[in-house]
Amino acid sequence: MRPAETNVLYRFSELKWLDRSLRLGEFRLVSASYINGIEGDTERQDNEIDRSFDVDSSRAKVIHASTGKEIRLKSSINVSCSTETDYYMLCFSTQKSKINYDLFLGSEGYIAIQDRVEFTKRLNHAVAEVLPNWQALNAGIAYGMKQHEYGALFRKPNEYMFQFEWRYVWLPPTRERNLENFVVSIGNIEDISHVQEKG
């Protein structure tokens, strides 16, 4: 199940980067392996390659492979899954909560993208020129035990629910490891967004 869609996206940062995003449409795509290597930033240091979720026994159904009979669980189980490749992502929030200033250290404001659909078209077009044949996905994150049609890439534990994350993901056509971050430019986006200073 996909979380409810929103039309407005927020990204918190320093004003110099927000201005470049507004005027030039510059956004930094980061790899999942890069996020896993961040130290000292626990709010953004969730594991993007390996996911682990606790599933309540009342919501889990386990079938014995040989007998086909259901196994009754007495406690929650931990489910782990991994992606087989590195990938790129770009993340936003669907809320302009002041907590984001604490989460994204050094933030002096935010860019509000007021037309997510148009922004997505421009972004995917620009990325496709750099990364041809990559699969582009975008959606809100499902937190906790909620399922997501795009799987583990769009699921996070409940502890990250405060992020209200909207995520863009680009998956490579073949397995990749340790991708390098890069900046993509989609052109001026002042017609669909604005920057708001902290205040």
Beta strands, then each sheet from edge to edge (+ up, - down):
strand 1: 9-13
strand 2: 26-31
strand 3: 50-55
strand 4: 62-63
strand 5: 70-71
strand 6: 77-82
strand 7: 88-93
strand 8: 109-113
strand 9: 135-140
strand 10: 142-143
strand 11: 155-156
strand 12: 165-171
strand 13: 182-185
strand 14: 193-197
sheet 1: 1+ 8- 14+
sheet 2: 9+ 12- 7+ 2- 13+
sheet 3: 3+ 6-
sheet 4: 4+ 5-
sheet 5: 10+ 11+
end
